[in-house]
Amino acid sequence: MQKGDHIGKVIVTIPPAESQSTLKSTPWTRRIRFDPDSTYLLVGGVGGLGRSIATWVAERGARKLTFLSRNAGRSEISRALFTELESMGCTVTAVAGRVDQMDDVQRAIRESKSSIKGVFQLAMVLQDTPMMDMQWSQWKEVLGPKVQGTWNLHQAFLSHRLDFFWMASSMITAIESPGQGNYVAANAFLEAFCQYRHTLGLPASVLNICPINGVGYVAENVHAQRTVKTQGIYTLGEREFLDFLDLNLQDVHSAVVEGAPRASPPASWCNTTQVLMGLRSEQQLDDPNNRTNWRRDRRMGLYHNVRAENPTSTKVKSNALLDFLALAAEEGGRVLLADRSSVEFLAREIGRKIYDFMLKPDEEVDTGISLLQIGLDSLMAIELRRWFKGVFGFNLSVLEIMGAGSLDQLAAVTATKLTEKLHGDAGS
């Protein structure tokens, strides 16, 4: 046919959809585009991820953007962002205010250059504190922008025909994150609120965002980076984040299953408008050195059956410790654990793990200095306690860890407990 010398008809037969066709096909990817005549509202959008989203929205056709943020137009960062967007042909409206104040939300709507067709709810406040020590003001301050703020946006746009109502949640609602109970509660509200809007026939979608390399709060906060490293949380790049956002915005009306999830007995249901990104571990989940805390969650049991095609040598560094523990379990293990060199070895191994949590090179380990001098805090102690349970097989409380004093003293406690575990009472 390409040569033009074919005579007669050509018949092409398309196999039915239910048949096992061998024809190769490439899925068509639809990219979202924004209306240049409409306005899009970014709430709390002058931060790291907000700047990335604003630029991306402008690249996809948007020309009118309204920002509602406490620092909109006031901070150097926000003014630099607005200058960049204007150079891309955008008209920017900056409203300095709080989303948990309805008057500020209404003011942002009034001052917008045209009708608002889409909302990006990115407002957030962090006040990380263990629940037992948390003050009411810390709880209220974190929940305000996401709970009251989202409700204000919902009420303000009930009479508007929105293309999307997008909310930024966090992956910590699916995994454990010590010290962030208030932030987990705030984001869990967003996920439930997404389903609530669907029952009203209104658009809504929510993205559980993982830490993003090079942009966002974690990338700009050294302590947050340390926490992410300590908990073994996976990170993605800015490009992957925007791809997830694109996908999330294309599905804003989830099919509502009658009675779910309130059905009794529970009925199977799925909310396709909620997407969780970055739930991944770079190590095998049964590796005792794996700090991914969600590996203990029963909901993640399926992942334990997944094996990497090219497993990495993540256990190489722990071989010396594993060999030592194997020797300690043998008949002469009591004598081995009582030897001073064994305590020094355990001190170095524990120190390496603490330094790994803190993103420090382990060759700097000084077993004689105190744990406070090293920089170990209660949140890291929680992760260290988990590591003790996975590697040594016994529980060591946070108080015991923090009260040990130095690495040498903590190693001595470890040797004693290992002796008790492997050979009975240490004093017998």
N, C-alpha and C positions, 0 to 999 in steps of 0.2 A: 504493500500500500504506500509506503514512503517513497518508493521509486516511481510511482504513478503509472505502472504498466499492468495494474490489476484490472481484470474484467469481471463484472458480475457484482453480486451483493455480498456484503459481510454481515453476519449475524453475531451479535454479542449477547451472551446469556449471563445474566446476573443470578448467582445462586441465592436461594431464599435465606433469610436471616438466621433461621434455626439450623441450617446445614453447617457441616464442618468444612468450611471453605479453606483452601490453601492459598487463596489470593492474599498478598500482603497489602496492608493499608497503613496509612499514616494518620494518626488523629489530628484533627484540625484544632489549633489553639486560637481562641478568641481573646484579643487584648481589649481591655476596657478603655473607652474614650470618654472625655468629659465635655460638657456643653459650654462653649465659650461665652454664651449669653447669660448663663446662670451663675449664681454665687455658691461657693462651697465654704462651709464653716469648719475651721479647725480650732478645737478647744484644747488649750494647753499645748498648742502646736509650735511653740518657738524653741522647744528643747531639741535634743539630738535627733530622735526619731521623727519628731514633728518637722524639722527642717528637711529631712530626707523625703518625707511624704509630700511636703509642699512643693519641692522641686519636681518630684515625680508627677504630681498632679498637673503642674504647669506644662511639663513635657508631653502630657497626654491630652492637651487641648484646653484646659481650664484657663480662664483669663481674669476671673474675679474671685478673690479670696478674702475672707474675713477671719481674723484671728482674735479669739477671746482668751486672754491670758493675763495673769497678774503683771507680767513684765512686757506685754505687747507694746512695742514702740518706745519703751523706757530703757531697756538694756542694750548694750552695744551689740550683743549677739542677735537680738531681734531686729535691730535697725540694719545690720549687715545682711540678714536674710531678706528683709523687705526690699533693699536696694537690688539684690540679686534677682528677685522675682520681678521687679519692675523692669529690669534690663531684659527679661524674657518676654516682656509685653503684657505683664499682669497688672491689674489694679488692686492694690492692697488696702484693706480697711483694718486698722488696728484698734482694738477695744481693750483697754486695760481694766480688768475686772475679774470677778470670781464666778465660776459656773454654778457654785452652790448658792449664789444670790440671784433670785429670779429677775430682779431689776436689771442686773448686768446682762443676763441672757436676752431679755427683751430689747435692751439698748443695742446689742450686737445685731439683732434682727433688723431693727429700724435703720441702723446706719449702713447696712449692706447695700451695695450698688444695684442689686436686682434680687429677685426672689431666690431663696436658698433651696437648692435641690439635693444637697447631700451634707451629712454631718460626720465629722471625725472626732470622736470623744477620746482624747488622749490625756486628760487631766489626771494628775497623780501627786500624792505626797507620801513620803516615806518617814516613818518613825519606828525603826526597828528596836524592839525591846521584848524580852521574854514575857509571856503572858502573866506570870506571877508578879512581875515588877511593873507592869504597864499601868499608866495613869489614864483616867477617863479622858483627859484632854488629848492624849496621844492616840487613843482609839478614835475619838470623834474627828480629829484633824485628818486622819488617813481616810476614813470612810466618807467624809464630807464631799470631796470632789467627785468621787465615783458613785456614791449612793444618792445623795441629795442633788448633786450636779446632774446626774443622768436623768433623774426624775424631772428636774426642771426643764431639761432639753426635751424630754418626752412630752410634757405638758405644753411647752411653748410651740411645738411643731405638730400638734394634733390636727390642726386645720390646714397644714401644708401637705402637698403631695411630694414626698421625698423619694428620690431614687434609691437612697441607702441611708442607714443609720448605723454607722460602724463604731464599735467599741474596742478599745485596746485592753485586753486582759493579760495575764501572765501565766507561764507554764507552772508556776509554783502552786496553783490551785490543784494540779494533778500530782505534784510531788511534795515531799516535806521540806520545809524551809524554816529552821529554828529562828525564833525571834521576829517572825513576820506574820503572826496570827492576825493582826489588824489588816494588813495588806491582802492576805489570803481571803479574808471575809469580804473585803471591798470588791475584789475581782470575782468572787463567787456570786456576788449579787449581780454583776454585769451579765454573767452567763445565764442566770435564771431570768433576768430581765429580757434577754434576747428571746427566750421562749415565750415570755409574757406578751411581748409585742406581736409575736406571730399569732397568738390566740385572738388578737384584735384585728388581724389582717394587715398589720403594718410591717414594713421592711425592717430588718435588723440582722446584724451579723457581728460576730465577736471572734477575735484572734488571740489565742494564748501565745504570747510572744516569748521566745527564749532570748538569752543574752546575745547581742549582735556585736560582732567584731568591728571595732573602729568607729562606731556611732552609737549614741544612746547613753543612758545613765551608767551602765556597767562599764562601758568603754572609757567614760570620763571620770570614774571613781575607782581609785586604787583599792580601797577596802572592799568594794563590791566585787572587783576582779578576784581578790583573794578568797572571798566567800564562795564565788562560783567555782574556783579551782578546788577549794576544800571539799565541796559537795559533789564534785564530779559532774557538774551540769554542762551539757553540750552547748556549743555556740555555733552560730551561722553567720554568714556575711550579709552585707547590706543588700546585695543583689537578690539573695535568697529571700530575705525579708520582704522585699517589694514584690517578688513573685507570689509569695503567700498572700500578700495584701490584694494583689490583682485577683487571685483565685477567690478570696473571701468576699470581695465586693461583687462578684458575678453571681452569687447565690445568697439572696437576701430574704427569700420567702421559703422557709422550710415547710415540708409537708407535715401537717399536724396529725399524729396518730390518735384516734379517739380514745380517751381514757388514759393515755400514757403521758408522763410516767406515774400517774396517780392510780392506775388501774390496780385492782386487787382480785386475783394475783397479778403481779407486775407483768405488763405486756412489753414485747420487744419494740424498741423505737430508736430513732436516729435523728439527731439534729445536724444536718449537713451544713448549716450556717455557722457552726462553731468549728474552728480549725485549730489544732494544737501543733505547734512547730517545735522541732528540736528535741523530741523525746528519743534520745539515742545514747548509746554507751559505746565508747571506743575500746573497751575491754570486755572480755567474756564476763557475764553477770555472776558466774560462780567463782570468779577470781577473788580471793580474800583481799587483794589490794584494790579492788574496784570500789571507789568511793561513791558511786551512783546510789543514792539512798532509795530511789524508787524500785530498785531491784528486789526489795523485800515486800513490795506491795502485791497482794494476791491478784489484783487486776492485771498485773504485768507478767503473770506466769507464762504466757505464751512466749515471751522474749527469751526465756531460759532455754527454750528448745531450738532457738536460732543460733547457728554456728557460722562464724565468718569463714568465707572460702579461703582466705589467706590470713590465718590468725597471726597476730604480731607477737613478738617476744616480750609481752608485758610482764611476765613473771620472772624475767631474767634477774632483775635487781633483787627479788625476794628469795632467790635460790639459797643464798647463804643463811638467811634466817630460817627457811624451811628445813634446810639440812641440820641446822642447830636444833630445831624443835624435834626433828626425828631422832637425833642422838639423845636429847633430853628425855624422850619417852622410853628409851631402852633401860636395861637393868641398872647401868651405872649412871643414870641420869641425875640422881639425887646429888652425887658428888660433883657432877659437872655444873649443876645449877648453883651449888654452894661456892664454886671457885670465883675468885675476884675477877678474873679475865672474862668470865661469862657475863657477869654483871656489867662490865665495861662494854662488852659486845652488844648487849641488849640496850644499853644507854645510847650507843651510837645509832642503832637501828631505829629506836623510838625517835631520836633526834632527827634523823633523816626524814622520817614520816612527818614530823611537825614542820620541818623546814619546807618539805614538799607542799604542805597545806599553805604555807606562807609565801610560796613562790621564791624561795631562797635557795641558792646552791648548797647541796648537802655537805660539800667539803668544808664548809665553815662551822660545822657542828662543834660546840664546846660543851662537853657533858658536865662541866663543873658549875656553870652559871645557872641562875634560877630560871624557872619557867616564866616568871613575869618579865625577867630581863630578855628572854627570847622573844616575848610578845604573844605568848599563848593566852587567849581569852576564853571565856566560858563557852562561846559558840564553837570555837575550834576544839575545846575539850569534849564537846558532845560528839564531834566527828571522830576524835581520837578514841573515845570510848567505843564507838562502833567498830573502829579498826581493831581495837583490842579484842572485842568479841569475835570478829571474823578470823583473826590470825591466831590468837592465843587460846580462844575457846572459853574464856571466863569473863564475867562482868566486873568492870571497875567503874565506880561512880565518878561523876564530875568532881565531887568534893574530894575524893581520894586523889584524883589526878592533880587538881589545883593545889591540894595541901601537901603534895609530895615534896615540894621545894625545888629540887634540882633534877636534872635528867638522871644523875647517878642514884638519887634516892628513889625516883620513880622506877628505875630499872631494878633496884633491890626489892621493891614491893612486887614487881612483876615476877622476879625469880622465886620469891616466896610463894606467891599464888600458883605459879606453875608447878612447884614442888608439891603443893597440896593437891592440885588437880591430877597430876600424873602419878604421884607416889603416896598419896594419903597425907596425913598430918605431918607438916614440916618438922615438928619437934619429936616425932616418934622414932 
